[in-house]
Amino acid sequence: MGTYLFISYSNLTPIAAIKLIADAAGGFIYSESNSNTLTIKPRYKKTWWDSIAIDDYDRIIPESVVTDISTDYIMYPDYNGVFLTNDRNGNTGQVKRVGTAGDVKLEPINDPLFTSVSAMYEKGREVLAKAGMVQTHSLLMPITQEIGQCLPGELTVFNGDWWGITDGVSGSFSYEKVTQTTSIERVNCE
């Protein structure tokens, strides 16, 4: 028999309630461009400490197609563990970054939507994924057949030099061309 969680969402719009569920599981809501479908995707398909194979990449962007690039940097504490709880059902768990003791902890996180071990694990991975120097690369490029349109949540490689997670995409068009600006989050803990 499953565990049922009764929380009132009467003061929330439907999308706000869905967002709460996605956030609790370390994800985000993605609106499919060609349909009326919403998908909840993990914020980080892979984290900087995961091993990655070539087949894991969703998109490879060669430097030759990029017409402008800028980079912002933010330093984050190098946390390697977090304790998660659900005061309503008593669920608790600790997530540690692979290869660490999990001894440099973030503040504990309590959420009534932590109803499964997998949701707690994904939330833990999400909050631990930002550590050390986090770079946000903004790439301006045309939308071409070679590259296509970048999508949020993709594991993106730039010129074979580094990889990151596509965090956002915006587009613009004129009579001459269609361009996109892709924001890629890269954690640089080397």
N, C-alpha and C positions, 0 to 999 in steps of 0.2 A: 504494500500500500504506500503511495507517495505522500510526501509532506505537502500540505497545502498552506499557502501563505495568503492571509486576507489583509490587504492594506487598502485603505480608501484612496481612490484617485478622483473623487468627485470634484475637487477643486482644480483639477488639471485638464488641459486639453489632451486629446488622444496622443498627439505627437510628443507632448511633454512627458506623458506616462511611458511611452515607448523609449524616450531618451533616458529616463531614469533606469530602465531595465538594461539598456545598452551600456550605460556608464558603469553600472554595478558589475558588469561582466568584462570591463576593460575594452569596450568596443565603441563603435559610432554608427550612426544611421546613414545609410547611403540610398539615395533616390535613383533608381534605375532610369537612365535617360530616355529610353524608348518605350516605357510602360508606366503604369501606375503602381509599380512595385517598390516597396521599401525593403532593404536588406540590412541586417545588423552584421557588421564586419568587425573583425578584431582590429584594434588600433595598430598593433604590431604583429604582423604575420611572423616575423623573425625579429629577434633583438640582437644587439651588437655582440652578445656573447654566444649566440647560437652558431653552429657550423652551417655553412651555406654552400649549396652546390649550384652549378650553372643552371640547372633545370628549375631552381627556385625563383630565379629572376622573372619578373613580369614584363619588364621593359628595359631596353638598353638604349641609351641616348648618346650618340657620338658627339664629340665637341664640335665637329664641323657643321652641325645643324643649328647650334645655339648662337643667337645673334646678340644676346646680352646675358650676363651672369652677375649676380651679387650675392654676398654671403654675410649673414649676421651670426654672432656668436653669443652664447649665454653659458655661464658656468653653473653647474648643479653640484650639490654635494654627492659624494660617491657612496650612496646608500647601497647595501647589499642584502637587506632583509626587511620584511614588513610583517606585522602581526595583524590578522583580519578576524573580525568577530561579527556575529549576528546575535544581539541581545535578546531577540524575540524567540529564536529557536535553540540557542545555545551553541550553534556551530562556531568553531574556532579553527584557525589554521595559521601556519607561518609559511611564507614563501621566501626562499633564499635564492640569490643569484648563483647559478651554476659555478662550482669551483671555489666558493667562498664559505666562510663559517656563518654568514648571515648575521654577523655581530654588530654591524653599523646600521642601525634600524631607523626607518622612517617612523613618524608618529603612527600609532595603531589606527586602523580604519574599521569603523563599525557601520554596517549597512543591513537593514532588514531584508534586502534582496539577496544576500549571500545565503542562498538556499542549497547550493551544491558545491562540492569540492572543486569541480572544474571552473565554476564562475569565480570562486575565490582565487584559484590559481591564475586565471587570466587577468584578473584585476591586479594581483600582485606583480605579475610580469609587466603589466602596463606601467605601474607607478615606479618600478625599479628600472625601466628602460631608459629613462632620462638620468644620466649620470655623467659626471665629468663635463667636458666641453661638448655642448650640443650646437651644431651648426645648422642653420637654415639657409639652403641654397635656393635662390630664385632664378630659374632658367626661362628666358624668353626665346621662343622658337616658333617656326611655322608648323601648322598641322600638315604633315605630309603622309603619303602612303607608307613610307618607310617607318615612321615613328608612330603615327596614329595619335589619338587623343589620350593623354595621360589621365589616369583615374585615381582618386583618393584611395589610400591603403595599399597601393602597389609597391612591390619591392623593386626599386629602380636603380640601375647601374649607370653611372656617368663615365663615359669614355673608357671603361675598363679600369678606372683608377680608384673609384670608391662607390659604395652603395648606400642607399637610405630608403626611407619610407615616404612615398608621396603624401604630403600632408594637405595639399590644396591645389586647385587648378582654376584658373580663370581664362576666359577667351575674349578675343575681339576680332572684328572682321571689317574689311573695307572691300571696295570693288576689286582690289588687286590681290589681297591675300587674307588668309585666316591664320591668326597666331594664338598661341597659348602661353601663359606664364604658369610654370609648374613650381610649386614650393616643395622641396625635398628636405626632410629632417634626417640629419646624419649625426650619430653619436661618435665622437672621436676620442676613444679611451686608449689610444696607443702609446 
